[in-house]
């Protein structure tokens, strides 16, 4: 079994993995690295999901990388365009030649004696295991299971004579023209699927247990298009990012501080979209804004489909599947030829790999995260987690920058091992994904690492604060150890109080 050594190993060639590799190229040019990717192509989420209408739920000017502008005026890009953007970024930074496709990582073991990670990966083409070693390991696998999505066991499911399709496994060439379709769910996937399917289907019903907050967003940004005509692509990108980051932060913060006011605002926007004849109970959640993620409605397409009668919403509970559809607890019956359970994700960390430190398995639910980048007690390892309240990539970028800073700091000091150590019993109740009340997070309480109650162990979900912490505050902060020696906290001396703000809004 061959063995290959690298300074850094990255697991996953999706948005986060390609971004991490590009940051290594930019900030640690002398480091050798490889990306182990189980699939046969890059793109992660944007290669896996193929359902009709698949698109970003975040604006592309904040979802794009901070070092490479997203050009054009398209705000909510389709999946193929996002994958192309990631692929072009990998090509521009000469990253793709570092990817080992078709490698399913099976084990990851840290040895304190050898001061390195040892990974066993199955080469799925040859069926043979391969050994990789690395001084530093970075998980960029996202947080869900690529093999299967979450789907409840519905009573009577075997009685249904039509087709059941989970969005995560959309079959190529599925014919839904003229068919009666029921989409179960009210999250981002359902909000995307319903208006897209309604263009060809006979009728589409969105069946939800409870409504979600919906926000219409135009698919093109006329202001950005105007900026691009008079400014360089980089300048236009930075200005648009700054505006969108500020708007997103304002809406989130106001929602947390004044939930009743923001609730009235969001519901008022929806009422203007759907008209006076619509039953607002289908659009009125029983929770406050941002207790769960807001769902973006591209160009108001869902509302248009509802007003034309091509689609409808049923707010009810499922009693059972029948031969021809779904029987609801209210007594109503939804006829269906195709049922699509858009019921969410199955949470899985590190692509299912269970890391070990000196032979002991790391139980992630018992661990607290450090600066939302490292897991306490796990040496020379990072995990890239994005935001849940704004674009994922905003956090992925600055987390990657921090890891590059850490690696460079270790080189300057001649250190070989970095370890975040929690000595204050900081373990909190919230997971690394924050305090969102979403079902997929609740179901994964026993699989996710925790955030702490204070200091660098607490996840802020605040981009401006995280830029200050991850880009500017000293690496040696009293919480991180190097070669077993605890560091002394160094005072943070900002060079101008506006520097972190300017850096957050306009780039590093």
DAHU-V616730 format. One record per pair of residues at least 24 apart in sequence whose ideal C-beta (glycine too) atoms are under 8 Angstrom apart, sorted by the first residue. I is the first residue (numbers start at 1). J is the second residue. D is the distance in whole Angstrom. If there is no record, write none. Layout:
I,J,D
I,J,D
This chain:
1,128,7
1,129,6
1,130,7
1,131,5
2,130,6
2,131,7
3,131,4
3,132,7
3,133,6
4,34,7
4,130,7
4,131,7
4,132,5
4,133,7
5,32,8
5,116,8
5,132,8
5,133,5
5,134,7
6,32,5
6,33,5
6,34,5
6,132,7
6,133,8
6,134,5
6,135,8
7,31,4
7,32,5
7,33,6
7,134,7
7,135,5
7,136,7
7,407,8
8,32,7
8,33,4
8,134,6
8,135,7
8,136,5
8,137,8
8,138,6
8,407,7
9,33,7
9,34,6
9,35,8
9,36,7
9,117,7
9,119,6
9,132,6
9,134,4
9,136,7
9,137,5
9,138,7
10,34,7
10,35,5
10,36,7
10,138,5
10,140,6
11,35,8
11,36,5
11,105,6
11,137,7
11,138,7
11,139,5
11,140,6
11,141,6
11,350,7
11,351,6
11,353,7
12,36,8
12,37,6
12,44,6
12,139,7
12,140,4
12,141,4
12,142,7
12,351,7
13,37,4
13,39,8
13,42,4
13,43,7
13,44,7
13,90,8
13,99,5
13,101,8
13,140,8
14,42,7
14,43,6
14,44,2
14,45,6
14,46,7
14,86,8
14,140,7
14,141,8
14,142,6
15,43,8
15,44,6
15,45,7
15,46,7
15,82,8
15,86,6
15,392,7
15,393,6
15,396,7
16,44,8
16,140,4
16,142,7
16,384,4
16,386,7
16,392,8
16,393,8
16,396,5
16,400,8
17,42,8
17,44,7
17,140,4
17,141,8
17,384,8
18,42,6
18,86,5
18,89,6
18,90,5
18,95,6
19,65,6
19,89,8
19,140,8
19,384,8
19,393,7
19,396,5
19,397,6
19,400,6
20,138,6
20,140,6
20,384,6
20,396,8
20,400,5
20,403,7
21,90,7
21,93,7
21,95,4
21,98,6
22,65,7
22,67,7
22,68,8
22,89,6
22,90,8
22,93,4
22,95,6
23,67,8
23,397,8
23,400,4
23,401,6
23,403,8
23,404,5
24,400,8
24,404,6
25,93,5
25,94,7
25,95,7
26,67,7
26,93,7
26,404,8
27,401,7
27,404,4
27,405,8
27,408,7
28,404,5
28,407,6
28,408,6
31,407,7
33,98,6
34,98,5
34,99,8
34,100,6
34,132,7
35,95,8
35,98,6
35,99,5
35,100,7
36,100,5
36,103,4
36,105,6
36,119,7
36,121,6
36,132,7
37,99,6
37,100,7
37,101,5
37,102,8
37,103,7
38,102,7
38,103,6
38,104,5
38,105,8
38,124,7
38,146,7
38,351,7
39,101,7
39,102,8
39,146,8
40,101,5
40,102,6
41,101,7
42,83,8
42,86,6
42,87,6
42,90,6
42,96,7
42,99,6
43,82,8
43,83,4
43,86,6
43,87,7
44,142,6
45,142,7
46,79,5
46,80,8
46,82,4
46,83,4
46,86,7
47,83,6
48,146,6
48,168,7
49,79,6
49,167,7
49,168,7
49,170,7
50,79,8
50,170,5
50,172,7
51,167,4
51,170,4
51,189,7
51,192,8
51,193,6
52,170,8
52,193,7
52,196,4
52,197,6
53,78,8
53,192,5
53,193,6
53,195,7
53,196,3
53,197,8
54,78,7
54,79,4
54,192,7
55,79,6
55,192,6
55,298,7
56,82,6
57,188,5
57,192,8
57,293,8
57,295,7
57,296,5
58,296,8
58,390,7
58,391,4
58,392,7
59,217,7
59,221,8
59,244,5
59,391,7
61,221,7
61,224,7
61,237,6
61,240,4
61,241,5
61,244,5
62,241,6
62,244,5
62,245,6
62,248,7
62,390,7
62,391,4
62,393,7
62,394,6
63,391,4
63,392,7
63,393,5
64,237,7
64,393,7
65,89,6
65,393,6
65,397,6
66,241,8
66,393,8
66,394,8
66,397,5
66,398,8
66,507,5
66,508,7
67,397,8
67,507,8
68,92,7
69,233,5
69,234,6
69,236,7
69,237,4
70,237,7
71,228,7
71,233,5
71,237,8
72,228,8
73,220,4
73,221,5
73,222,7
73,224,5
73,225,4
73,228,7
74,219,6
74,220,6
74,221,8
75,217,6
75,218,6
75,219,6
75,220,6
75,221,5
76,217,6
76,219,5
76,296,7
76,298,5
103,130,7
104,351,8
105,350,8
105,351,6
105,353,5
106,353,7
107,353,7
107,354,8
107,356,7
108,137,6
108,350,8
108,353,5
108,354,8
108,355,5
108,356,7
109,355,7
109,356,5
109,357,8
109,359,8
110,137,8
110,355,7
110,356,7
110,357,5
110,358,7
110,378,7
110,379,6
110,380,7
110,381,7
111,358,7
112,357,8
112,358,5
112,379,7
112,417,8
115,380,8
115,416,5
115,417,6
116,380,8
117,380,7
117,381,7
135,380,6
135,416,7
136,380,5
136,381,7
136,382,8
136,403,8
136,407,6
137,355,8
137,380,7
137,381,5
137,382,8
138,381,7
138,382,5
138,383,7
138,384,7
138,403,6
139,349,8
139,350,5
139,351,8
139,353,8
139,381,7
139,382,7
139,383,4
139,384,7
140,384,5
141,349,8
141,350,6
141,351,4
143,345,8
143,347,6
143,348,7
143,349,6
143,385,7
143,433,7
143,444,8
143,448,8
144,345,4
144,346,6
144,347,6
144,348,6
144,440,8
145,345,7
145,346,4
145,347,7
145,348,4
145,352,7
146,351,7
148,346,6
149,343,7
149,344,7
149,345,6
149,346,6
150,343,6
150,344,5
150,345,6
150,346,5
150,440,6
150,443,7
151,341,5
151,343,5
152,341,8
152,343,6
154,318,6
154,320,7
154,321,5
154,341,8
155,318,8
155,319,7
155,320,4
155,321,7
156,320,4
156,321,4
156,322,6
156,327,8
157,321,5
159,320,8
159,321,6
159,322,6
159,323,5
160,321,5
160,322,7
160,323,7
160,324,8
160,325,8
160,336,8
160,339,7
161,323,5
161,324,7
162,324,8
162,325,8
162,336,6
162,337,5
162,338,6
162,339,6
163,337,7
163,338,5
163,339,7
164,338,8
164,339,5
164,340,8
164,341,7
165,338,7
165,339,8
165,340,5
166,340,7
166,341,6
166,343,8
167,193,7
167,340,6
167,342,5
168,345,8
174,338,8
176,200,6
176,201,5
176,337,8
176,338,6
177,201,7
178,202,5
179,337,4
179,338,6
180,205,8
180,325,8
180,335,5
180,336,5
180,337,5
180,338,8
181,205,7
181,336,7
181,337,7
181,338,5
181,339,8
181,340,7
182,207,6
182,325,7
182,326,6
182,334,5
182,336,4
182,338,7
182,339,5
182,340,7
183,207,7
183,340,5
183,342,6
184,208,8
184,318,8
184,339,7
184,340,7
184,341,5
184,342,6
184,343,6
185,341,7
185,342,4
185,343,5
185,344,7
186,210,7
186,211,6
186,212,5
186,295,8
187,212,6
187,293,8
187,295,6
187,342,7
187,344,7
188,293,7
188,295,5
188,296,7
189,342,4
190,342,4
191,295,5
191,296,8
191,297,6
191,302,6
192,298,8
193,340,7
193,342,6
194,302,6
194,305,6
194,311,5
195,301,4
195,302,5
195,304,7
195,305,4
195,311,7
196,301,8
198,305,4
198,310,4
198,311,4
199,310,8
201,310,8
203,310,7
203,311,7
203,312,7
204,305,7
204,310,7
204,311,4
204,312,8
205,311,7
205,312,5
205,313,7
205,314,6
205,334,6
205,336,8
206,311,7
206,312,7
206,313,5
206,314,7
207,313,8
207,314,5
207,316,7
207,318,7
207,326,7
207,328,8
207,334,6
208,282,8
208,313,7
208,314,7
208,315,6
209,315,7
209,316,8
209,317,6
210,285,6
210,286,6
210,315,7
211,281,8
211,282,6
211,283,5
211,284,6
211,285,5
211,315,7
212,285,6
212,292,7
212,294,8
212,295,5
213,266,5
213,285,6
213,289,5
213,292,8
213,294,5
213,295,7
214,266,8
214,270,6
214,283,7
214,294,7
214,295,5
214,296,8
214,297,5
214,302,7
215,266,7
215,269,7
215,294,5
215,295,7
215,296,6
215,297,7
216,269,7
216,273,6
216,296,8
216,297,5
216,299,7
216,300,4
216,303,7
217,296,5
217,297,7
217,298,6
217,299,8
218,299,6
219,298,5
219,299,5
238,505,8
238,506,5
238,507,6
239,506,8
241,505,7
241,506,8
241,507,8
242,505,4
242,506,6
245,390,7
245,394,7
245,463,6
245,504,7
245,505,6
246,505,7
248,389,8
248,390,5
248,391,8
249,390,7
249,462,8
249,463,7
249,464,7
252,290,6
252,389,5
252,390,7
252,461,8
255,288,7
255,289,4
255,290,4
256,290,6
259,288,4
259,289,6
262,288,8
262,289,5
263,288,6
263,289,6
266,294,8
270,303,8
273,297,8
273,300,5
273,303,4
274,303,5
274,306,6
274,307,7
275,307,6
278,306,7
281,315,6
282,313,4
282,315,5
287,437,6
290,389,6
290,436,8
291,436,7
291,437,5
292,436,6
292,437,6
292,438,5
293,388,7
293,389,7
293,436,7
293,438,7
344,438,8
344,439,6
344,440,4
345,440,5
346,440,8
347,440,6
347,441,7
347,443,7
347,444,3
347,447,6
347,448,7
348,447,7
349,383,8
349,447,6
349,448,7
349,449,8
350,383,7
355,381,7
364,447,7
364,448,7
364,449,4
365,445,7
365,446,5
365,447,6
365,448,7
365,449,7
365,450,7
366,427,8
366,450,8
367,449,5
367,450,7
368,422,5
368,426,5
368,427,5
368,428,7
368,449,7
368,450,5
368,451,7
368,452,5
368,457,5
369,432,5
369,449,5
369,450,7
369,451,6
369,452,8
369,457,7
369,459,7
370,420,4
370,422,8
370,456,6
370,457,6
370,479,7
370,480,7
371,402,7
371,420,8
371,456,5
371,469,6
371,470,6
372,399,7
372,432,7
372,451,7
372,459,5
372,466,8
373,399,5
373,402,6
373,403,7
373,470,7
374,418,8
374,420,5
375,420,7
375,449,6
376,420,5
376,421,6
376,422,4
376,457,7
377,419,7
377,420,7
377,421,7
377,422,7
378,419,8
378,420,8
379,417,5
379,418,7
379,419,5
380,417,6
380,418,6
380,419,8
382,406,8
383,449,8
385,432,6
385,433,7
387,461,6
387,463,7
388,433,6
388,434,5
388,436,6
388,461,7
389,434,7
389,436,8
389,461,5
390,463,6
394,463,5
395,463,7
395,466,7
398,463,8
398,466,6
398,467,6
398,470,5
398,471,6
399,470,7
401,470,6
401,471,6
401,508,7
402,470,4
402,471,7
405,470,8
405,471,8
405,475,6
406,475,6
409,475,4
409,476,8
410,482,7
413,482,7
415,482,4
415,483,5
416,483,6
417,481,8
417,482,7
417,483,5
417,484,7
418,480,6
418,481,7
418,482,6
419,480,7
419,481,5
419,482,8
419,484,8
420,456,8
420,479,6
420,480,5
420,481,8
421,479,7
421,480,7
421,481,5
421,486,7
422,452,7
422,457,6
422,479,8
424,455,8
426,452,4
426,453,5
426,454,6
426,455,7
426,457,4
426,458,8
427,452,6
427,453,8
428,452,5
428,453,4
428,457,8
428,458,7
430,459,8
432,459,6
434,459,6
434,461,5
455,479,7
463,504,6
464,500,7
464,501,6
464,504,5
467,500,5
467,503,6
467,504,4
468,494,8
468,500,4
468,504,8
471,500,7
471,503,6
471,508,6
472,499,7
472,500,6
472,503,8
